Amino acid sequence: MKRQLILEDGTVFVGQAFGGEIDKSGEVVFNTGMTGYQEILSDPSYCSQIVTLTYPLIGNYGINRDDFESINPFIHGLIVKEICNHPSNFRNELALDTYLKERNIPGLSGIDTRKLTRLIREHGALKGRLCGMDTDIEETVSQLKATVFKDHVKRVSTKDPYPSPGRGYRVVLVDFGMKHGILRELNNRGCDVIVVPYHTTAEEILRLNPDGIMLSNGPGDPKDVPEAIEMIQGVLGKIPLFGICLGHQLFALACGANTVKLKFGHRGSNHPVKHLETGKVAITAQNHGYTVEESSIVDTSLEITHIALNDGTVEGLRHKTMPAFTVQYHPEASPGPEDANGLFNQFLTMIENCQKEGEVLCQNA
């Protein structure tokens, strides 16, 4: 069955439908990863987005029970050059098309994904709609231009706190759209994790008596989450803190820096990032549409620790006097390389040092 993708600039792509038959609008973005489509589908950071995969054949190893990054996907659509309907892998449990039908997520195949990707790179991320062939193009374009996607974090965050018990340090993980990979890495290190909603206050977090605070990844504009910015300001210097992706951006805003929207974002599994202190380069997994504005850091208490080699954007921050650091990329990978996985160990070492040296270090680290 033929379906179409209508973009807000009037461009139309016609291809073959798969997955759910529902019409769905979203921000059309692209991901350059060669593998990991299951993790991409289930990453809450893709809330309200229609993802184009640049790798030409998708679905060849199917869907399995173990590689989900969330229980419920929030992605609005998937676009591929070619979908594999007969996957072959020892962990395969069902085909990609079957999974998308079960979740009512629309897909489109058989279009020129290279052309679509070049269009996004030239003009920036565009709003689009996956719909039937009888949909009026002019009317849809008008609707897309007027559409505003909001409340991303509110939709993807857990509604209630819950524990993931361990016998090590107690870490409060603030869920802005958390990938399960972050929770997995903390659990693998024995942490006693308590996951809390995005709007949890500083006072509520401190009452949990944590040894450390983790700020998770998540979707959307960080400036749309003022509750989190206020919370970070309330815990900074009192508890060691580590932030990833959206958590990194929120930390920057809480410290007086600014964030801006990137033209087409960073989404893929092979982004080189340089650690300024050592000069070492890590190949990282990334998924974000916003970045911390470098010039805004000058008058803050922050220092840049990492930069992206592709475009020079800020990829890591550290507070000059307090035990807190963040990165824009994903050290938990999934999908992607594990070059930066050691940052979780760095976080636990920071907690250990704070506890050894006491409150003085936590105020002046």
Secondary structure as UniProt FT lines:
FT   STRAND          2..7
FT   TURN            8..9
FT   STRAND          12..19
FT   STRAND          24..31
FT   HELIX           37..42
FT   HELIX           44..46
FT   TURN            47..48
FT   STRAND          49..53
FT   STRAND          57..58
FT   TURN            60..61
FT   STRAND          77..79
FT   STRAND          82..83
FT   TURN            90..91
FT   HELIX           96..103
FT   STRAND          106..109
FT   HELIX           113..123
FT   STRAND          126..132
FT   TURN            133..134
FT   HELIX           137..146
FT   HELIX           152..156
FT   STRAND          162..164
FT   STRAND          170..174
FT   HELIX           180..188
FT   TURN            189..190
FT   STRAND          192..196
FT   TURN            198..199
FT   HELIX           202..207
FT   STRAND          212..215
FT   HELIX           222..224
FT   HELIX           226..235
FT   TURN            236..238
FT   STRAND          241..244
FT   HELIX           246..254
FT   TURN            255..256
FT   STRAND          259..275
FT   TURN            276..278
FT   STRAND          281..292
FT   HELIX           294..297
FT   TURN            298..299
FT   STRAND          302..308
FT   TURN            309..311
FT   STRAND          314..319
FT   STRAND          324..327
FT   TURN            331..332
FT   TURN            339..342
FT   HELIX           343..357
FT   HELIX           359..364
//
